[in-house]
Amino acid sequence: MADYPIIADVSSYIVRTLREKMCPEPIPSPNNIEISSPASQDVDYIVGVYLYDIKEDVEVSQPRYINHGRVQLQKPPRPFALYYMVFINGGGQMGLKDPDIQKIIGRAAQIVNDNNAVLPNELQSWLTTDEPPIVLSQAKISLEEKVRVWSAINKPYQISLFYKAAPVYLSSAEYIDTPRVVDASFSLQITEERREKK
């Protein structure tokens, strides 16, 4: 299962995909799309990808212990859901007008919709296990909840996109040693029925 960098890898996948598909139109340069928080100061980019919450995904069944060699079991991975906000950097110096912002938001929504799944082994090439795709879907949250996300970073609400990425399986670093079988005994018992036949 995927190791702990998988969370950062999912964020990088979103940014990489937006950079590939949004440049040079409507975004002039890949450097104008960043992993960032709206609360960051003195940054000059246009589109930000902000991971604002991580929750254990209780809707997904959890795998069992994983065999690791002959005498070890690895604790099962835990499924998580990552919550992202894609926003326009209001503190940038690009002088964007409302129609420009709406075009950028629309294009970002189109790109995520068209590239809404990625396999974990595309993010971590060393993986040998078959894992389900990580799917990007619209986060089902109300306008009030969106406003609270902005308020939590002391910023006024602005139009933005909210996504859920799941399931993201995070492997455990804990292993359990299982006892070796060092002795085995067998017994043979003849039943009364077989004795009578003899």
N, C-alpha and C positions, 0 to 999 in steps of 0.2 A: 504494500500500500504506500501511498505518497508520503514523503517525509515532510517535516515542518515547513520548508520553504514554499509549499504548495499554495499557501495563502498569498504570499508575495507574487508567486508565479501567475495566479489568476489575475491579480491586479495588472501585472505586466502584459498579460495576454490582451486585456481590454484596451490598454493604452496602445499597444503595438498594432492592434487591428484598426483602431480609430486613426492612427497615424498613416497606415497604409491606404486607407480608403477615403480620408477626408482631405488629403493634401494633393495637389496645391489648391483645390477648390472644395469647400469654401474656406479652408484654413491654409494660409500661405506656406507654412513650414511645419515639419514634424515637431520641432522644438516648441511649438505653440500648444502642444498637448502634453499634460504632465499628470503624474500621480501627486496629488496635493490636497490640502485642506483649504476650504474657503477662509479659514482663520489665519492662514500664512500671510505674512507681511512682506513687502518689498520683493514680490515675485511678478514676473512679466510673462504671462502665458494667456492663452484664450480659453481653452477647455481644460477643466480639471476633473480627475477621477478620484473620488473620496470614499474610502472604506469607513463607514460610520458605525457599523455594528457587526458582531459575530455572535451567532447563537447555535447551540447544539440543535440539530435537525431531528426533532423527536418523531416526525412523520415518516422517517426512513428507518427500515429495520437494520439492526446492528449485526454485523457478521460475528461469527464465533471466534474462538482462539485460533491462531494460525500456527501450523507446525513449522518449526525453525530447526532444521536438522533432525536428528533422531532423539535427542534428549531435552529439547527445549520447546516451549510454547511461547508465542508472542501474544501479548494482550490484544484483544480485537481493536481495530481502528474505530474512531468516533466520527460520525457524520456531522458536518457543520454546514450552516447556511451563512453566506457572506452577503452583507447589504451595502450596496454602493449608491452614491449620488454622482451623476454626471452633471456638471454645472458650468456656467460661463463665468469667467473671472471678472467680477465687477471692478476689481482694483487695478486691472491692466490699463495700459496706456494706448490701447488700440482705437479708442473712440468709436466703439460699436454702437449702432443705433438699433432700435427695437426690431425692425425688419431683418437686420443682419443676425441678431440673436436668434430669432425664430427660425431662420434658414439653417443656422448651425445646429440648433437643437433638433430640428427635423431630420437633418442628415445623420446626426449621431443616432437617433432613434431607428432610422432605416438600417444603418450599418449593424447595430446590435441585433436587430430583428433578423437580419440575413446571416449573421455569424453568431448564433445564440447557443452554440454547444462546442465544447472542446474536450477531447479525451485526456485524462491525466498523463498518459505516456507521451503525449505531444508536448506537455509542459515539463515533464521529468523523464528524459529519454531512457534512463536506466531501469525504469519499472518493467517488471516481467509479468506482473499479475494483470488479469483483465478486470478493469474497473469501469463502472458506468460513466457515461459522459457527464461533465459538469454543465448544467443548463442555466443560461441567463434568461430570466423572465421578469416581467414587470412586478415590482414589489407591491403587494396589495395593501397599501396604506392610504389613509384618508389625507385630505388637505391639511387638517389640523395636525396630524402626525408629521407631515412634511415640514410644517411651520415650526414644530417643536425641535426637529433636527437642526434647523437653521438657528433657532433661539439658543440651543445648547452651545453653539460656538459664537454667540453674541453677534449674529449677523441678521439683517432683515431678510425675510423670505424673498426669493426670486425664482422664476421659472426654471425647473431642473427636472432631470430624469432620475427615477429611482428603480434600482434593479436588485433582484435576489439571484445569487449564484449558488447552486446546490445540485446534488450533494457533493461536498468536498470532504473526502475521507482523509483523516489525519492519523497516521500510524502511531503506534505506541513505541516508546523507547524501552519499555519494561519487558523482560523475559522471565519466564518461570521454568526452573529446572524440574524435569519430571524424573521419577525414580527409574533406574535401569532394572530390567528383568535379569537377575543374576542366577536364579535357580528356578527350575520348573519340575514338578513332580506329577506323575500320571499313575492312575490305578485302574486295574481291570477287574470287573466284578461279573461273575457268572450268575445268572438268575436261576431260580428254581425250575422254571419252564425248560430251560436248556439242559439242565441236569437230567430231567425226566426223559428227554428225547435220547440222551446218551444211554 
